Amino acid sequence: MSHLSEQPCEACGWDAPQVTSAEIDELKPGIPEWQIVERDGIMQLERVFKFRNFKQALAFTNRVGEIAEEAGHHPALLTEWGKTTVTWWSHEMKGLHKNDFILAARTDEVAE
Ligand SMILES: C[C@H](O)[C@H](O)[C@H]1CNC2=NC(N)=NC(=O)C2=N1
């Protein structure tokens, strides 16, 4: 299997299939630093990225914005002094899709 970040995103509308627990077991090792959290009954992928200051956190935020726009799939982004919290889930289907794992892996790649 190609690296998670290189896999193509699929269309994920309201009726797209949520990832199964078996798929989570397969996909999650590709993004070991991420947590699976549940908010309002919706499973999400979340990671806090630390930086030396606000300027670096903001620059990273914009890089994540670029990959989101490129994919047509968008995270929640909380940018603060010295850190950015990135949360991925599929809004229309109100859950986790494989796309969220792919984009979390792409997020890791723009963190460096
Ligand atoms: C209208 C627009 O294409 C949709 O809202 C897209 C945009 N980005 C999205 N991003 C995420 N994470 N989930 C969605 O369901 C979603 N839908």
The ligand as an SDF file (V2000), in Angstrom:
LIG
                    3D

 17 18  0  0  0  0  0  0  0  0999 V2000
  -19.6410   22.6470   -0.1490 C   0  0  0  0  0  0  0  0  0  0  0  0
  -18.2900   22.0090    0.1710 C   0  0  0  0  0  0  0  0  0  0  0  0
  -17.7590   21.3730   -0.9550 O   0  0  0  0  0  0  0  0  0  0  0  0
  -18.4950   20.9680    1.2270 C   0  0  0  0  0  0  0  0  0  0  0  0
  -18.9450   21.5980    2.3970 O   0  0  0  0  0  0  0  0  0  0  0  0
  -17.1990   20.2110    1.5490 C   0  0  0  0  0  0  0  0  0  0  0  0
  -16.0770   21.1540    1.9220 C   0  0  0  0  0  0  0  0  0  0  0  0
  -15.1230   20.6060    2.8090 N   0  0  0  0  0  0  0  0  0  0  0  0
  -15.4410   19.5980    3.6370 C   0  0  0  0  0  0  0  0  0  0  0  0
  -14.5930   19.2080    4.5840 N   0  0  0  0  0  0  0  0  0  0  0  0
  -14.8930   18.2440    5.4600 C   0  0  0  0  0  0  0  0  0  0  0  0
  -14.0000   17.8940    6.4000 N   0  0  0  0  0  0  0  0  0  0  0  0
  -16.0590   17.6310    5.3910 N   0  0  0  0  0  0  0  0  0  0  0  0
  -17.0060   17.9250    4.4940 C   0  0  0  0  0  0  0  0  0  0  0  0
  -18.0910   17.3190    4.4890 O   0  0  0  0  0  0  0  0  0  0  0  0
  -16.7070   18.9430    3.5260 C   0  0  0  0  0  0  0  0  0  0  0  0
  -17.5350   19.2800    2.5710 N   0  0  0  0  0  0  0  0  0  0  0  0
  1  2  1  0
  2  3  1  0
  2  4  1  0
  4  5  1  0
  4  6  1  0
  6  7  1  0
  6 17  1  0
  7  8  1  0
  8  9  1  0
  9 10  2  0
  9 16  1  0
 10 11  1  0
 11 12  1  0
 11 13  2  0
 13 14  1  0
 14 15  2  0
 14 16  1  0
 16 17  2  0
M  END
$$$$
